Amino acid sequence: MYCLYTGSCKARRFVIYREMKYFAVIIAILALLPQDEATSIDDFNTTVSALSEIKLSLELYKKNIPEEESLRLAAVMNAAQQTGIDVLIAAIDNWEDKQCKEILLKKAKVIMKMINEVLTKCFEENEPRWVTYAYQINQLITVGKDVEAKADFLKDYCSNSTDGLETCLNENVLFLMRMVAAYQKLAGEVRIKVQADVGMGFMLTGACLQRVTEDIFTEIRNRIDDNEVVECLTATGAPQLIESASLMKRSSFF
């Protein structure tokens, strides 16, 4: 009787035991099918199928998440930019000093450029770091391919066993099931880490956007190289007018 995975003949253990032994401390036996209702061949086929699904899911996750997060970022950025525009328009419309109003309207494009720079900085500083996990996802995909190769080898080996396919698989399929359980656990943990990191990135970005939008004209005044605009933004009553416009329009984004 063969014992590729069992401890009764260590010299003939499958190579994968050495490569995957650190998984053993974090897993329980994956009972894909009750033993009294399924043969070892059924268990083997079900385990291999589960392995393929986990690996495929990781591949799709790696492929889709950049696009999904890019779309989310674009939507938030567009909303933030529109909020900046609304605040600017609301403030200028209510500006009492006609000369300043004309100056601000004339310089509106330059001011909006400053607003975009301020908002963009929030995204650059708090860019989601899910990409840092791409290497780990690639590693897991590689591990999945390796386990699939080992499973194929096991099936071929047992097919040629003098004890017969069923008996040989019965001796070894349990360890394969444990490895797939470990693989599934690690895949889930990586997903949790990625989503947590993405969520943190969006939270920090939102906080930054709220902070700069509340005081957007101060940000502009500190950045823009135009004395006329600076004088208008620091004129008597201007801060209150700007604050009023910000409070009125902020709810459209936050």
N, C-alpha and C positions, 0 to 999 in steps of 0.2 A: 504494500500500500504506500502511496506517495504522500509526502508531507511537506509540500513546498512552503506552506505558511505556518505549520504547526511547530511547537517547540520540541517535539519528540526527536527530531533529527535536525539540529541546528545547521549542520554543514550543508544541507540541501534547501535551506530557506530561500525564498524568492528574493532577488536583489532589491525589490521594492521595499522590503521590510527595513533595510538599512536607510533608504532614502526617506521613508515616511514615518519612521518610528516615533518622531517627536509629536506626531498627531495623536498617538495613543492616549496621552494624558488628558485630552480635551474632548473625548468622544464617548458615547455609549453605543452599544450594538444597534445597528439600524435594522429593525425587523420589517423589511419590506413586504414579506409574505409570511404568514404563520407556518412554522415548520411542518405541522401536521396536515397542512392543506396544499403544500407545494413541494416539488422536488428540488434538488439542488440545481438542476438545469434551469428551472423556472426562476429560482432565486438569482442565478447568474445573469440570465437575460434581463430580468427586471433591474438588477443593479447596474448593468452596463447601459441600459436605456436611461436610467436616472442620471448616470454620469454624463452621458451625451447631452442631456437636457440642461444640466448645470453649466457645462462648458459653453454650450450654445448661448445660454442666457448671459453669461459673462461677456462673450464676444459681442452680442447685440448691445449690452450695457455700455461697453467701451466705445462702440461705434456711435450710439445715439446720444449719450450724455453731453458731448461738446455742443451738438446742434441744439439740444433742448435748453441748455443753460445759456447759450448765446442768444436764443430767442427771448428768454426771460430777461436777460440783461438789456437787450435792445428795447423791450417794452418798457422797462423801468426807466431807462435813459430818456426815451421819447416823452414819457410822462413828466419826468423831471424838467426837461427842456421846455415843455409846454407850460409848466407851472412858472418857470422863470420868465417866459414871455408874458404870461398873464399878469404877473406881478409888475413887470415893467410897464405894460400898457395901462394897467389900473393906476399906477403911480403918476405917469405922465398925463393921463386924462384929467387927473384932479390937481395938477400942479397949478398953483395960483400965479406964480411969477411967469408971465408970458414969454419973457426973454429966455428964461431957463427951459421952459417948455419947448420952445423952438430949437434950442441947442440940443436938448435930449432927443427930440424927434430926429434931428439931423444926424446925431451920433448913435441912433438906435442900433444900427448894424454892428458898430464897434462895441457897444455895450453888450449886445447879445453874444458877440464873440467871447467877451470876458465871462459872461454867465456860463457859456458852454465849457470854457476852460475850467471854471470853478467846479462845475458838476462832473466833468470828465475826470478831474483829479480824484474825486471820491471813488470812482470806479477803479481807477488805476491803483489807488492805495489799498483797496479792499477787494481786489480781484479774487473770485473764488479759487481756492487752491486744490480743487478736485484733481487737477492735472498731476499733482504730486503723487497721486495714487495710481496713475497709469502704469507705472512700472510693476506695482504689486498685482494689478489686474493681469498684466501680461504674464507675470510669473505663475499665477493661478491657472491661466489658460494653458501654459506650457505643462504644468503639473497634470492637468486634466488629460492632455494628449499623451503624456507619459503613462498615466494609469490606464488609459484606453489601450495603449500598446502592450502593457503588461497583461491586461485582461485577454487580449487576443492571443498572446503567447500562452497564457494559462489554458485557454480553450484548446489550442492546438496541442499543447503538451498532454492534456487529459484525454484528448481524442485518440492519442496514440498509446495511452496507458494500458498496460496489461490488466490492470484492475477494472478497466472500463471507465467511460466518461463520467457516469453518475457517481461512482465511488470516489474517483479522483477529485471531482468538483466538490463533493460533500466534505472532503478534507480541507479544502482551501477557500471555498466561496465566502465563508464567514469573515475572513480577514479582508477580502475585497470589499465586502459590505461595510466594514468598519472604515476603510479608507475613503469610500464614497461619502459616508456620514461626516467624516472629518473635512472632506473637500467641500461639502455643502455648508458646513458650519463656517469655514473660513471665507467662502464666497459671500455669505450673509454678513459676516463681520466687516468685510471690506466695503460692502454697500452702505452699511450703517455709518462707517467712518466718512465715506465720500459725502453722503447726504448731510451729515452733521457739519462737515466743513463748508459745504455749499451754503447751508443755512446760516452759518456764522458769517460768511462773506456777505450775504445779502443783508443781514442784520446790521453789520458795521457800515455797509454802504448806505442803508436807509437812515441810520443815525447821522452820518456825515451829510447826506442830502438835506435832512431836516435842519441841521445846524447852519449850513451855509445859506439855505433858502430863507431862513428866518432873518438873516442879516446879509442878504445877497448884495445890497448896494454898498455895504461896508467892504465886502470882498472886492467889489468892482472898483471902489474908490482907492483901495490899497494897491490895485493892479494896473489900472488904466493910466496911461501917460498923456493926459489931456487936462490942462488946467481949468478950462471952462466947465468941463463935466464935473471935475472935482469940486469946484466952487459951488456949483448948483447942488451937488449931493451933500454939501456941508452947510448950505444956507439955512437960515433960521426957519424952523418948521419942516424942513425936508426929512429929517429922521422920523418924525411922527407920521408924516404922510407915507413914507416908505413902509413903516411898521404896519400901518393900517392896511395898506395894499397886500402886504405879505400875509397878514392874519386872514384877510378876506379870501385870498386865493389858495392858501396852503392846503385847505381841505380837499381841493381838487386832486391832490396827489397823495397826501398822507391820510 
